Amino acid sequence: MRKGLAAMGSAVFFVLAPGTVAGAVPWAITRWTLANPDWPQMALLPFVIVLIAAGLIVLLDSFGRFVWQGLGTPTPMMPTNKLIITGFYRHVRNPMYVAVLSLILGQAVLFGSTWLALYASAIWAVFHLSVVGHEEPQLRADYGSVFDTYCQSVRRWVPRLRPWRGL
């Protein structure tokens, strides 16, 4: 797949998937309105800014890696031609999912929304079931021992502080 097509497919998928899950649905739940402007979440604003900014950076970097290194997209309809294990993938196996959860949780704290926190929990469950039930078995079938080695060294959800240097 050419980079231009991969970039276009990834941009569309970015808007449809993370844009909906971490943007449109949180907006529908909170209308991006503070539950109580005097609520103590304002004291957590620096933490919230880090959560949201880090989520966006990781998400954009990971999508870019699919285009530039894998010549594909994160969607199974236009997959990469190689296993992506660079960048944030050296810290955690699912940086895009972790980034989306970071965006949702940052918004939940910012807007003081219990519903959004519950939504984040439900989204994590869906991500986990998808990863365990479909994505990892497919990657194992496609990449065999390379993926097994990667899995033994990089955790699924909790990032490593020091990047993995294998393969």
PyMOL commands that set and color helices and strands:
alter all, ss='L'
color gray80, all
select helices_A, chain A and resi 3-16+18-30+40-68+87-90+95-111+114-153
alter helices_A, ss='H'
color red, helices_A
deselect
rebuild
show_as cartoon
